[in-house]
Amino acid sequence: MSETHDESPAIEITRGTATEEELAALIAVVSDAYAQESSDAVAEEPRVSAWTRTQRSLRAPLRRDIPWGRFSG
């Protein structure tokens, strides 16, 4: 838990009356679960095949501002 997150989960008790010990236990468990899940949530790096690395790129699009053959007068 070395990272500090700006957004922390919001906990709201909607029914009943919880004691301070119950709230402390709830906050500890939920905060730990949230921190664990956020540290495990990592996107995989996309694999680049050898074909993708060595293939030629597509040609540049045709320039429409230059007339065909460049000899139009």
C-alpha positions in Angstrom: 0.0 0.0 0.0 2.8 2.4 -1.0 0.6 4.2 -3.5 -1.8 6.9 -2.5 -5.0 7.0 -4.6 -6.9 10.3 -4.9 -10.2 8.4 -5.2 -11.1 6.2 -2.3 -14.3 4.1 -2.2 -17.2 5.8 -0.5 -19.0 3.7 2.1 -22.5 4.6 3.1 -24.6 2.8 5.8 -28.2 2.9 4.7 -29.9 0.7 7.4 -29.3 -0.1 11.0 -26.8 1.2 13.5 -23.3 0.1 13.3 -20.8 0.4 16.2 -17.5 2.0 15.8 -15.7 -1.3 15.9 -18.0 -2.7 13.1 -17.4 0.4 11.0 -13.6 0.2 11.5 -13.7 -3.5 10.5 -15.8 -2.7 7.4 -13.6 0.1 6.3 -10.4 -2.0 6.8 -11.7 -4.9 4.8 -13.2 -2.8 2.0 -10.1 -0.6 1.7 -7.8 -3.5 1.6 -9.9 -5.3 -1.0 -10.0 -2.1 -3.1 -6.3 -1.5 -2.8 -5.5 -5.2 -3.8 -7.9 -5.1 -6.8 -6.5 -1.8 -8.1 -2.9 -3.0 -7.8 -3.8 -6.2 -9.7 -5.7 -4.4 -12.5 -3.0 -4.1 -15.1 -3.6 -4.2 -18.8 -1.6 -6.7 -20.8 0.9 -5.3 -23.3 -0.2 -6.1 -26.9 1.9 -8.8 -28.5 3.6 -7.7 -31.7 4.3 -10.5 -34.1 7.4 -10.7 -36.3 5.1 -10.2 -39.4 3.8 -7.0 -38.0 7.3 -5.7 -37.2 8.8 -6.5 -40.6 5.9 -5.7 -42.9 6.0 -2.6 -45.1 3.7 0.2 -44.2 0.9 1.3 -46.6 1.8 3.8 -49.3 1.1 7.4 -48.7 -2.3 8.6 -50.1 -2.3 10.2 -53.5 -2.0 13.9 -53.6 -5.1 15.3 -55.4 -3.7 18.8 -55.7 -1.0 17.7 -58.3 -2.4 17.0 -61.8 -1.8 13.5 -63.3 1.6 13.2 -64.9 2.6 16.7 -63.7 2.6 17.8 -67.4 -0.7 19.5 -67.6 -0.3 23.0 -68.8 
